């Protein structure tokens, strides 16, 4: 017997709920709770322009996606300042401070998130936010 024989397909729960009942929801912060990439871009643009990176021309989204988005600060520091990684690391620390300030002002939940969190709460499910 495979353990599925006792399942009654006429019950209102999907069959998978009997095999692996839903207990918790994990959210990857960026992309499911909010879209913070535009705020990271603004922070990098501002700080890099202040120090004259790229001859003072603000980085664009294409540069951001190719060199910064989705990378850890240590990788970004090496990509932006390969000859002066400590300078890049310092800039990344400053960017984190500016990002936290900007995100408090600008971040908005993604469409449907409020309804989804209510659905989760109504079912008493655990939830957590995770990120890389």
C-alpha positions in Angstrom: 0.0 0.0 0.0 1.4 3.4 -0.9 -0.4 5.5 1.8 -2.8 7.1 -0.7 -5.6 4.6 -0.4 -7.2 6.4 2.6 -7.5 9.6 0.7 -11.0 10.6 -0.3 -11.0 12.6 -3.5 -14.4 14.1 -2.7 -13.1 16.0 0.4 -12.7 19.7 -0.1 -8.9 19.8 0.6 -6.6 19.2 -2.4 -5.1 15.8 -2.3 -1.6 17.1 -1.6 -2.8 18.7 1.6 -3.3 15.2 3.0 0.2 14.1 2.0 2.1 17.2 2.9 -0.1 19.6 4.9 0.8 23.3 4.5 2.3 24.6 7.8 4.3 27.6 6.8 5.0 30.1 4.0 8.5 31.4 3.2 8.8 34.6 1.3 11.9 35.7 -0.6 11.9 39.3 0.3 12.7 40.8 -3.1 10.2 39.9 -5.8 7.5 38.5 -3.5 7.1 41.0 -0.8 8.5 44.1 -2.5 10.6 45.1 -5.5 13.7 46.8 -3.9 16.0 46.7 -6.9 14.9 50.2 -8.0 15.8 51.5 -4.6 19.2 49.8 -4.7 19.7 51.4 -8.1 18.9 54.9 -6.7 21.3 54.5 -3.8 24.1 53.3 -6.0 23.5 56.0 -8.5 23.6 58.7 -5.9 26.7 57.5 -4.1 28.7 56.6 -7.3 27.8 60.0 -8.8 29.0 61.8 -5.6 32.5 60.2 -5.9 32.7 60.8 -9.7 32.4 57.2 -10.7 31.9 56.8 -14.5 33.1 60.4 -14.9 30.2 61.6 -12.8 27.6 60.2 -15.2 25.0 58.2 -13.3 25.0 54.5 -13.8 22.0 53.3 -15.8 19.8 50.3 -15.2 21.7 48.2 -17.8 25.0 48.8 -15.9 23.2 48.1 -12.6 21.8 44.8 -13.8 25.1 43.7 -15.3 27.3 44.6 -12.4 25.4 45.0 -9.2 21.9 43.5 -9.1 21.7 40.2 -7.2 25.3 40.2 -6.1 26.7 40.3 -2.6 28.5 43.5 -1.5 31.9 41.8 -1.6 31.3 40.9 -5.3 30.1 44.4 -6.0 33.1 46.0 -4.4 35.4 43.9 -6.6 33.4 44.7 -9.7 33.3 48.4 -9.2 36.8 48.9 -7.7 39.0 46.0 -8.8 42.1 48.0 -7.9 40.8 49.3 -4.6 38.5 46.7 -3.0 38.5 48.4 0.4 37.1 51.5 -1.2 34.4 49.4 -2.8 33.6 47.8 0.5 33.3 51.2 2.2 31.0 52.4 -0.6 28.8 49.3 -0.2 28.5 50.0 3.5 27.5 53.5 2.8 25.0 52.3 0.2 23.4 50.0 2.8 22.9 52.9 5.1 21.4 55.0 2.3 19.3 52.1 1.1 17.7 51.6 4.6 16.8 55.2 4.6 15.3 55.2 1.1 13.5 51.9 1.6 11.7 53.3 4.6 10.4 56.1 2.4 9.8 54.3 -0.9 9.1 50.6 -0.6 5.6 49.4 -1.4 4.2 45.9 -1.0 3.7 44.1 -4.3 0.2 43.7 -5.6 -1.8 41.1 -3.8 0.5 40.8 -0.8 -1.9 42.2 1.7 -4.6 39.8 0.6 -2.2 36.9 0.7 -1.0 37.7 4.2 -4.6 37.8 5.3 -5.2 34.4 3.7 -2.1 33.1 5.6 -3.2 34.6 8.9 -6.8 33.2 8.5 -5.3 29.7 8.2 -3.0 30.1 11.2 0.1 29.4 9.0 3.6 30.3 10.1 5.5 32.7 7.9 9.0 34.0 7.5 10.9 36.3 5.2 14.2 35.0 3.7 16.7 36.5 1.4 20.2 35.8 0.0 
